[in-house]
Structures are given as C-alpha cells and as structure tokens.
Amino acid sequence: MSECAVHNPVGWFEIYVNDMPRARTFYEAVLGMPFAKLEAPNQPPGMEMWAFPMHEKAMGVSGALVKMPGLEAGGHNVLVYFHCADCAVEAARVAGAGGRVVKDKMSIGPYGFIALITDTEGNMFGLHSMQ
C-alpha cells in the first residue's frame, strides 16, 4: 500500500492574500476563531503566515493564510470548505466582515449544505454543514 493510501488526501491548505491584516480580520470575524503566527526557519524574505487553529487529534486538516512576494491572491485559488454547525450562520457574517456571499446556503442532498463565499482578497471558499 502506498504512503498516500494511509492518509487523508488533503494534508494542509494555504490561502494566499495581499493584505494580511484585512484577511485575518475577515476570517476571524466570519469563522469566529483566532490565528497563530507561523515562522519557519529559512522563511523567504517578506513571507508572512498565520495558521488556522490546529487540533492534533481532531478530524480534518489545518492550514494558513499566506502572504508571499510574487504570489498574488485571487488567481491561485484552492476551494477549501470549513465545517460549521449551520453554514447560514457564518454566511450571514460575511458582508459585515467585508466579503461577499457568492452562493447562499444550498442543499447538496445527503451530504448536507454548502455556501460559497469570496473573501476580502478575492479568494473563494466554501462553508459546509449537515443542517
């Protein structure tokens, strides 16, 4: 069995941003969670990373907001879905935090519900809930 077969397909995600304070404020307001600054040895000059909360024994993956010279936000999107109890609650916070709801809460059948959001940096992400 290959190494990949014993792990979940997604191990990390990064959302590239142009304005880190604005992006952090947006995600903290919408998701109601704080970020922690990440600093790696030999980090490229001008690179800034702020990690979403990480819970080692919890299901799912974590990732970070990243500002890096030469990698602009909006054009390198990876659609990430954040778990919610009811995605309509977080979607209702989006406009007030400076983002835009692209697709209001909608059913995806037995897999629950999703809403699609654009953040302050032009990145699209999803919210997912079972109710």
C-alpha positions, 0 to 999 in steps of 0.5 A, spaced: 500 500 500 502 506 498 504 512 503 498 516 500 493 510 501 494 511 509 492 518 509 487 523 508 488 526 501 488 533 503 494 534 508 494 542 509 491 548 505 494 555 504 490 561 502 494 566 499 492 574 500 495 581 499 493 584 505 494 580 511 491 584 516 484 585 512 484 577 511 485 575 518 480 580 520 475 577 515 476 570 517 476 571 524 470 575 524 466 570 519 469 563 522 469 566 529 476 563 531 483 566 532 490 565 528 497 563 530 503 566 527 507 561 523 515 562 522 519 557 519 526 557 519 529 559 512 522 563 511 523 567 504 524 574 505 517 578 506 513 571 507 508 572 512 503 566 515 498 565 520 495 558 521 488 556 522 487 553 529 490 546 529 487 540 533 492 534 533 487 529 534 481 532 531 478 530 524 480 534 518 486 538 516 489 545 518 492 550 514 494 558 513 493 564 510 499 566 506 502 572 504 508 571 499 512 576 494 510 574 487 504 570 489 498 574 488 491 572 491 485 571 487 488 567 481 491 561 485 485 559 488 484 552 492 476 551 494 477 549 501 470 548 505 470 549 513 465 545 517 460 549 521 454 547 525 449 551 520 453 554 514 447 560 514 450 562 520 457 564 518 454 566 511 450 571 514 457 574 517 460 575 511 458 582 508 459 585 515 466 582 515 467 585 508 466 579 503 461 577 499 456 571 499 457 568 492 452 562 493 447 562 499 446 556 503 444 550 498 442 543 499 447 538 496 442 532 498 445 527 503 451 530 504 448 536 507 449 544 505 454 548 502 455 556 501 460 559 497 463 565 499 469 570 496 473 573 501 476 580 502 482 578 497 478 575 492 479 568 494 473 563 494 471 558 499 466 554 501 462 553 508 459 546 509 454 543 514 449 537 515 443 542 517 
